Amino acid sequence: MNSKRTMLGRLAGLLRRPYSVPQLQGVLSEANELVRLAQKSGQTDRCGEGQRRYHIDAESAMEVQWQTLILPLLQGMDFSVVVDLAAGYGRNTVKLLEHAGEVIVVDINRECIEYCQRRFANDKQVKYLHTDGASLKGIADSTVTLMYSFDAMVHFDSDVVRAYLLEFVRVLRPGGRCFCHHSNFVERPGGTIEGLPHSRNFMSAELFAHYSLKAGLSVRQQRILDWGGYSKLDCISILEKPLA
Ligand SMILES: C[S@@+](CC[C@H](N)C(=O)[O-])C[C@H]1O[C@@H](n2cnc3c(N)ncnc32)[C@H](O)[C@@H]1O
């Protein structure tokens, strides 16, 4: 404990900011808690055999979803620098690359990043970020034109969603947009995903809009979706970082 306090004291000194040791302890424990919550969806999605099967099945459904659901909602967006958040094996990345100047593949699982590195080995437009699960550390402020996430945020804990929304505001250029596919399932509060329809975490269109607005993003459109036999289980929110 003493050595931890000394380490935090040094950190406070290094930061040259008026943080007290207890304040820093609070910041660090909040960060640890976020990483723990992020690992819940991260662990479930670890690219084992079940996940490999998901990615093969999901890839074959992609073309129809892209043409009928996704692409119409992406009309008019700037594809210069796109982030594919929680990219998995890159089935969305392939489609985004048809339009994008650059795609940054982000995922919590190193196996997914490595899979995409092999898949897009010859594509210099693709960059990679292995995230801690709640941040976009490594992507510079105001550099991204489109934040994109499909079939992944639906599983994220609401605290993780909020943390990412703050990161979206940071990395987006003014006028940049977000395409976020998230949960609209509010029947089981508490942040668990085990045993829930398609492992949807607690979230609603309204709560997502609330968090987005508080983060500083405007909500341009929300489309409620049926998913896998469940009515109104999901939502796609289109957000924008204001110009000024
Ligand atoms: C169901 S897969 C979907 C992958 C991809 N978006 C697709 O549509 O094929 C969910 C992905 O989210 C990633 N993931 C889970 N929690 C995450 C988090 N907190 N931050 C970033 N990636 C996460 C997993 O590693 C996995 O690749």
The ligand as an SDF file (V2000), in Angstrom:
LIG
                    3D

 27 29  0  0  0  0  0  0  0  0999 V2000
  -19.8900   -9.9590  -32.5970 C   0  0  0  0  0  0  0  0  0  0  0  0
  -18.2760   -9.4260  -33.0730 S   0  0  0  0  0  0  0  0  0  0  0  0
  -18.6320   -8.3220  -34.4290 C   0  0  0  0  0  0  0  0  0  0  0  0
  -17.4350   -8.0290  -35.2520 C   0  0  0  0  0  0  0  0  0  0  0  0
  -17.6980   -7.1010  -36.4550 C   0  0  0  0  0  0  0  0  0  0  0  0
  -18.1500   -5.7940  -36.0550 N   0  0  0  0  0  0  0  0  0  0  0  0
  -18.6790   -7.7310  -37.3890 C   0  0  0  0  0  0  0  0  0  0  0  0
  -19.7680   -7.1980  -37.6080 O   0  0  0  0  0  0  0  0  0  0  0  0
  -18.3350   -8.7830  -37.9340 O   0  0  0  0  0  0  0  0  0  0  0  0
  -17.9140   -8.2950  -31.7630 C   0  0  0  0  0  0  0  0  0  0  0  0
  -16.4880   -7.7410  -31.7790 C   0  0  0  0  0  0  0  0  0  0  0  0
  -16.3770   -6.7820  -30.7390 O   0  0  0  0  0  0  0  0  0  0  0  0
  -15.0720   -6.8750  -30.1600 C   0  0  0  0  0  0  0  0  0  0  0  0
  -15.1810   -6.2290  -28.8430 N   0  0  0  0  0  0  0  0  0  0  0  0
  -15.8700   -6.6560  -27.7660 C   0  0  0  0  0  0  0  0  0  0  0  0
  -15.8000   -5.7660  -26.7670 N   0  0  0  0  0  0  0  0  0  0  0  0
  -15.0580   -4.7160  -27.2490 C   0  0  0  0  0  0  0  0  0  0  0  0
  -14.6570   -3.4530  -26.7060 C   0  0  0  0  0  0  0  0  0  0  0  0
  -15.0050   -3.0880  -25.4660 N   0  0  0  0  0  0  0  0  0  0  0  0
  -13.9070   -2.6250  -27.4760 N   0  0  0  0  0  0  0  0  0  0  0  0
  -13.5600   -2.9800  -28.7350 C   0  0  0  0  0  0  0  0  0  0  0  0
  -13.8790   -4.1680  -29.2930 N   0  0  0  0  0  0  0  0  0  0  0  0
  -14.6530   -5.0130  -28.5610 C   0  0  0  0  0  0  0  0  0  0  0  0
  -14.8000   -8.3590  -30.1650 C   0  0  0  0  0  0  0  0  0  0  0  0
  -13.4550   -8.6750  -30.0410 O   0  0  0  0  0  0  0  0  0  0  0  0
  -15.3930   -8.7680  -31.5210 C   0  0  0  0  0  0  0  0  0  0  0  0
  -14.4310   -8.6870  -32.5340 O   0  0  0  0  0  0  0  0  0  0  0  0
  1  2  1  0
  2  3  1  0
  2 10  1  0
  3  4  1  0
  4  5  1  0
  5  6  1  0
  5  7  1  0
  7  8  2  0
  7  9  1  0
 10 11  1  0
 11 12  1  0
 11 26  1  0
 12 13  1  0
 13 14  1  0
 13 24  1  0
 14 15  1  0
 14 23  1  0
 15 16  2  0
 16 17  1  0
 17 18  1  0
 17 23  2  0
 18 19  1  0
 18 20  2  0
 20 21  1  0
 21 22  2  0
 22 23  1  0
 24 25  1  0
 24 26  1  0
 26 27  1  0
M  CHG  2   2   1   9  -1
M  END
$$$$
